[in-house]
Amino acid sequence: MADVLNPFLDSSLIEMVLIFLAVPLVFILVSTPRIIGKLRENALTVRDMYKRDLPNIPTNGGLIILLVSLFSISILSLFYGRFITPLNYTIIVVVVLFAFFGLLDDMVDIGRPAKLILLFFCSYPLLPFITTSSIFFPFIGSVDFAVFYPLMITVYVLVVANLVNMHSGMNGLAPGLSLIVLAALILKALFFGTITNALFIVCLTGSLLGYFWFEKYPSRIFWGNIGALSIGAAMGAVIVTQGFVISGVFMLIPHIANFLLYVYWRLNNKRYPTQKFGSTGDDGNLIVPNPLTLKWVLPYYVKMTERAATNAMFAVTAVFCMIGFFIPG
């Protein structure tokens, strides 16, 4: 493979990565139960549409993930400051900008066209750190995109954030899928990239790992658009800055397939009316209107519970992440 094994990989580097994972994990496990209570007290809730009784579940949990990640890297910088490169702080800026728009979208629906236009500029801070305009394609080689490459990078981060936002809806689905992809990207950066440029992403992944305990089925909290857009932006940022543009595409093939199904759905809206959620029958199995979103494909043809459908999506993404790990580019 074209990727070269990181010559600086040693036990101390692995130990540092584990610490950057563990600190936010502990913080979020301790703080989230109390925050869930506060969100419920203040009626910051949404309906869980896949439960028979439609319970109100606290939302905007993505803000917890982000704040714990920022707090953790601040603490860790006191001990590992010399390892945290400037790129980490630029990625923080990008992730926070996407999170801001996610929070805004949760509060006021600004519409998909406006959101896409505004989010396009949020990944601009990454451009000074992009030192090449070439992409390595397996079986083809390096292709130089010259002046178009900066545009491609900003669009790439924007697209990844929105793919994560779209491939969601069931308990723990989007956070779980994101956790799988981020774990694969961190391992790839550790073995074939520059992990010190992604230490904030490691903190974010540690936070997400702890948070997932609370959003997995049955969810006690939802992460909202702020979670989807900020974590999606983090994925896109680590992909483009580590040079994993092509392998990142492979890891995100299930998300891309979900988007293509959505496009087909929109083009055939008269035949398949718009419906954002399915429901759950008396037997506990999902009732979905069509197979035109990836999470609905299996439940449309086979009787399946929400938990089973979510686990199936986890398995599919894990397979493509394993493939993407070994693909260069």
C-alpha positions as CSV (number, residue, x, y, z in Angstrom):
1,M,0.0,0.0,0.0
2,A,1.1,3.6,-0.7
3,D,0.7,4.7,2.9
4,V,3.9,4.5,4.9
5,L,3.9,3.1,8.5
6,N,4.5,5.9,11.0
7,P,8.2,5.6,11.9
8,F,7.6,7.5,15.2
9,L,5.0,5.1,16.5
10,D,6.0,3.8,19.9
11,S,4.5,2.9,23.2
12,S,4.7,6.5,24.6
13,L,2.7,7.8,21.6
14,I,0.0,5.1,22.1
15,E,-0.1,5.9,25.8
16,M,-0.7,9.6,25.1
17,V,-3.5,8.8,22.7
18,L,-5.1,6.5,25.3
19,I,-4.9,9.4,27.9
20,F,-6.5,11.8,25.4
21,L,-9.3,9.3,25.0
22,A,-9.7,8.4,28.7
23,V,-9.8,11.9,30.3
24,P,-12.9,13.2,28.3
25,L,-14.5,9.8,28.6
26,V,-14.4,10.0,32.4
27,F,-15.6,13.7,32.4
28,I,-18.6,13.0,30.3
29,L,-19.6,9.8,32.1
30,V,-19.6,11.9,35.4
31,S,-21.3,15.0,34.0
32,T,-23.9,13.8,31.5
33,P,-26.5,12.4,34.0
34,R,-26.8,15.7,35.8
35,I,-27.0,17.6,32.5
36,I,-29.7,15.3,31.2
37,G,-31.7,16.2,34.3
38,K,-31.2,19.9,33.8
39,L,-32.3,19.7,30.1
40,R,-35.4,17.9,31.1
41,E,-36.2,20.4,33.9
42,N,-35.9,23.2,31.3
43,A,-38.1,21.3,28.8
44,L,-35.3,21.1,26.2
45,T,-36.8,17.9,24.8
46,V,-38.0,16.3,21.6
47,R,-40.2,13.3,20.8
48,D,-38.7,9.9,20.3
49,M,-40.7,8.9,17.2
50,Y,-39.8,5.3,17.2
51,K,-41.4,4.5,20.6
52,R,-45.1,3.6,21.0
53,D,-45.7,6.3,23.7
54,L,-43.6,9.0,22.0
55,P,-41.6,10.0,25.1
56,N,-39.9,13.3,25.4
57,I,-36.1,12.9,25.4
58,P,-33.6,15.7,26.3
59,T,-31.8,17.0,23.2
60,N,-28.7,19.1,22.2
61,G,-26.4,16.5,23.8
62,G,-23.8,17.4,21.1
63,L,-23.1,20.5,23.2
64,I,-21.9,18.3,26.1
65,I,-19.6,16.4,23.7
66,L,-18.0,19.6,22.5
67,L,-17.6,21.3,25.8
68,V,-16.1,18.3,27.5
69,S,-13.7,17.9,24.6
70,L,-12.6,21.6,24.8
71,F,-12.2,21.3,28.6
72,S,-10.3,18.1,28.4
73,I,-7.8,19.4,25.8
74,S,-7.3,22.5,27.9
75,I,-6.4,20.4,30.9
76,L,-4.2,18.0,28.9
77,S,-2.3,20.9,27.2
78,L,-0.8,21.6,30.6
79,F,1.0,18.3,30.5
80,Y,1.2,17.5,26.7
81,G,1.3,21.1,25.3
82,R,4.5,20.4,23.3
83,F,2.7,17.6,21.4
84,I,-0.5,19.6,20.5
85,T,0.3,21.2,17.1
86,P,-1.3,24.5,15.9
87,L,-3.5,22.5,13.5
88,N,-5.4,21.1,16.5
89,Y,-6.5,24.6,17.4
90,T,-7.6,25.3,13.9
91,I,-9.7,22.2,13.8
92,I,-11.3,23.4,17.1
93,V,-12.3,26.6,15.3
94,V,-13.8,24.7,12.4
95,V,-15.7,22.3,14.7
96,V,-17.0,25.1,16.9
97,L,-18.2,27.0,13.8
98,F,-20.2,24.0,12.6
99,A,-21.5,23.5,16.1
100,F,-22.8,27.1,16.2
101,F,-24.8,26.5,13.0
102,G,-26.1,23.2,14.4
103,L,-27.3,25.0,17.5
104,L,-28.8,27.7,15.4
105,D,-30.5,25.1,13.2
106,D,-31.9,23.4,16.3
107,M,-33.4,26.7,17.5
108,V,-34.5,28.2,14.2
109,D,-34.8,26.1,11.1
110,I,-32.8,28.2,8.7
111,G,-33.4,25.9,5.7
112,R,-31.0,23.5,3.9
113,P,-29.9,26.0,1.1
114,A,-28.9,28.8,3.5
115,K,-27.2,26.3,5.8
116,L,-25.2,24.8,3.0
117,I,-24.0,28.2,1.8
118,L,-23.0,29.4,5.3
119,L,-21.3,26.2,6.3
120,F,-19.2,26.3,3.1
121,F,-17.1,29.0,4.6
122,C,-16.7,27.4,8.1
123,S,-13.9,25.1,6.9
124,Y,-11.8,27.9,5.4
125,P,-9.4,28.0,8.4
126,L,-8.1,24.6,7.4
127,L,-6.7,25.9,4.0
128,P,-3.3,27.2,5.2
129,F,-2.5,23.7,6.5
130,I,-3.2,21.9,3.2
131,T,0.3,21.6,1.8
132,T,-0.5,19.6,-1.4
133,S,-3.0,19.9,-4.2
134,S,-2.7,16.2,-5.2
135,I,-4.8,13.2,-4.3
136,F,-3.5,9.6,-4.6
137,F,-6.0,7.3,-6.3
138,P,-5.5,3.6,-6.0
139,F,-4.5,1.9,-9.3
140,I,-4.2,5.4,-10.9
141,G,-1.6,7.3,-8.9
142,S,-1.4,11.0,-7.8
143,V,-3.6,13.5,-9.6
144,D,-2.9,17.2,-9.2
145,F,-6.1,19.3,-8.8
146,A,-4.1,22.6,-8.7
147,V,-6.2,25.7,-7.9
148,F,-9.4,23.6,-7.5
149,Y,-8.1,21.7,-4.5
150,P,-8.9,24.3,-1.8
151,L,-12.5,24.4,-3.1
152,M,-12.6,20.6,-3.0
153,I,-11.4,20.6,0.6
154,T,-14.0,23.0,1.9
155,V,-16.8,21.2,0.0
156,Y,-15.5,17.8,1.4
157,V,-15.8,18.9,5.0
158,L,-19.2,20.5,4.4
159,V,-20.4,17.3,2.7
160,V,-19.2,15.0,5.4
161,A,-20.9,17.1,8.1
162,N,-24.2,16.9,6.2
163,L,-23.9,13.2,5.5
164,V,-23.6,12.6,9.2
165,N,-26.6,14.8,9.9
166,M,-28.7,12.9,7.3
167,H,-27.8,9.4,8.4
168,S,-29.6,9.5,11.7
169,G,-33.0,9.2,13.3
170,M,-32.9,6.1,15.5
171,N,-31.6,5.7,19.0
172,G,-27.8,6.0,19.0
173,L,-27.5,5.6,15.2
174,A,-25.6,8.7,14.2
175,P,-23.3,8.8,17.3
176,G,-22.6,5.1,17.0
177,L,-21.7,5.4,13.3
178,S,-19.6,8.5,13.9
179,L,-17.8,6.7,16.7
180,I,-16.9,3.8,14.4
181,V,-15.6,6.1,11.7
182,L,-13.6,8.3,14.1
183,A,-12.0,5.3,15.7
184,A,-10.9,4.0,12.3
185,L,-9.5,7.5,11.3
186,I,-7.6,7.8,14.6
187,L,-6.1,4.3,14.1
188,K,-5.2,5.2,10.5
189,A,-3.6,8.5,11.7
190,L,-1.7,6.7,14.4
191,F,-0.2,4.1,12.0
192,F,0.0,6.0,8.7
193,G,-0.4,9.7,9.5
194,T,0.5,12.4,12.1
195,I,-1.6,11.7,15.2
196,T,-0.3,14.8,17.0
197,N,-2.3,16.9,14.4
198,A,-5.4,15.1,15.5
199,L,-5.2,15.1,19.3
200,F,-8.3,17.3,19.6
201,I,-10.1,14.7,17.4
202,V,-8.9,12.0,19.9
203,C,-10.4,14.1,22.8
204,L,-13.7,14.5,20.8
205,T,-13.8,10.7,20.2
206,G,-13.3,10.0,23.9
207,S,-16.2,12.3,24.7
208,L,-18.3,10.7,22.0
209,L,-17.5,7.2,23.4
210,G,-18.8,8.2,26.9
211,Y,-21.8,10.1,25.4
212,F,-22.8,7.1,23.4
213,W,-23.6,5.2,26.6
214,F,-26.4,7.6,27.1
215,E,-27.8,7.8,23.6
216,K,-27.6,4.1,22.7
217,Y,-30.9,2.3,22.7
218,P,-33.0,3.2,24.6
219,S,-31.8,6.8,24.4
220,R,-31.7,9.0,27.4
221,I,-30.6,12.0,25.4
222,F,-30.3,13.0,21.7
223,W,-27.3,15.0,20.3
224,G,-29.3,17.2,17.9
225,N,-28.0,19.0,14.9
226,I,-25.2,20.6,17.0
227,G,-23.8,17.1,17.6
228,A,-24.2,15.9,14.0
229,L,-22.7,18.9,12.4
230,S,-19.8,19.3,14.8
231,I,-18.8,15.7,14.8
232,G,-19.3,15.5,11.0
233,A,-17.0,18.5,10.6
234,A,-14.4,16.9,12.9
235,M,-14.5,13.8,10.6
236,G,-14.1,15.8,7.5
237,A,-11.3,17.9,9.1
238,V,-9.2,14.9,10.1
239,I,-9.7,13.2,6.7
240,V,-8.5,16.2,4.7
241,T,-5.6,17.2,7.0
242,Q,-4.3,13.6,7.3
243,G,-4.5,13.1,3.5
244,F,-7.1,10.3,3.8
245,V,-9.4,11.8,1.2
246,I,-9.9,8.6,-0.8
247,S,-9.9,6.1,2.1
248,G,-12.3,8.5,3.9
249,V,-14.7,8.1,1.0
250,F,-14.6,4.3,1.4
251,M,-15.3,4.6,5.2
252,L,-18.3,6.8,4.4
253,I,-19.8,4.7,1.6
254,P,-22.9,3.8,3.8
255,H,-23.4,7.5,4.5
256,I,-23.1,8.3,0.8
257,A,-25.5,5.5,-0.1
258,N,-28.0,6.9,2.3
259,F,-27.7,10.3,0.6
260,L,-28.1,8.8,-2.9
261,L,-31.3,7.1,-1.7
262,Y,-32.5,10.4,-0.4
263,V,-31.8,12.1,-3.7
264,Y,-33.8,9.4,-5.5
265,W,-36.6,9.8,-3.0
266,R,-36.8,13.6,-3.6
267,L,-36.8,13.1,-7.4
268,N,-39.7,10.7,-7.0
269,N,-41.6,12.7,-4.4
270,K,-45.0,12.1,-6.0
271,R,-44.6,8.4,-5.8
272,Y,-42.9,8.4,-2.4
273,P,-44.3,11.3,-0.3
274,T,-41.9,12.9,2.2
275,Q,-41.9,11.3,5.7
276,K,-39.1,12.0,8.1
277,F,-39.8,9.1,10.6
278,G,-41.2,5.6,10.6
279,S,-43.0,4.2,13.7
280,T,-43.1,1.0,15.8
281,G,-45.8,-1.5,15.7
282,D,-47.5,-3.4,18.5
283,D,-45.1,-6.3,18.1
284,G,-42.1,-4.0,18.6
285,N,-41.0,-4.1,15.0
286,L,-40.4,-1.0,12.9
287,I,-43.0,0.2,10.4
288,V,-41.2,2.2,7.6
289,P,-42.9,3.8,4.5
290,N,-40.2,2.9,2.0
291,P,-36.7,1.6,1.6
292,L,-35.3,5.0,0.5
293,T,-33.2,5.7,3.5
294,L,-30.5,3.3,4.4
295,K,-31.7,2.6,7.9
296,W,-35.1,1.6,6.5
297,V,-33.9,-0.8,3.8
298,L,-33.8,-3.9,6.1
299,P,-36.9,-3.1,8.1
300,Y,-38.9,-2.6,4.9
301,Y,-38.3,-6.1,3.8
302,V,-37.7,-8.0,7.1
303,K,-39.4,-7.7,10.5
304,M,-36.9,-5.9,12.6
305,T,-36.7,-3.9,15.8
306,E,-35.1,-0.4,16.1
307,R,-32.2,-1.9,18.0
308,A,-31.6,-4.6,15.4
309,A,-31.8,-2.1,12.5
310,T,-29.3,0.2,14.3
311,N,-26.9,-2.6,15.0
312,A,-27.1,-3.7,11.3
313,M,-26.0,-0.2,10.3
314,F,-23.1,-0.3,12.8
315,A,-22.0,-3.6,11.2
316,V,-22.1,-2.2,7.6
317,T,-20.1,0.9,8.5
318,A,-17.6,-1.2,10.5
319,V,-16.9,-3.3,7.4
320,F,-16.3,-0.3,5.2
321,C,-14.1,1.3,7.8
322,M,-11.9,-1.8,7.9
323,I,-11.6,-1.6,4.1
324,G,-10.9,2.2,4.2
325,F,-8.2,1.6,6.8
326,F,-6.1,-0.3,4.3
327,I,-6.8,1.8,1.3
328,P,-4.1,4.5,0.6
329,G,-4.9,8.0,-0.4
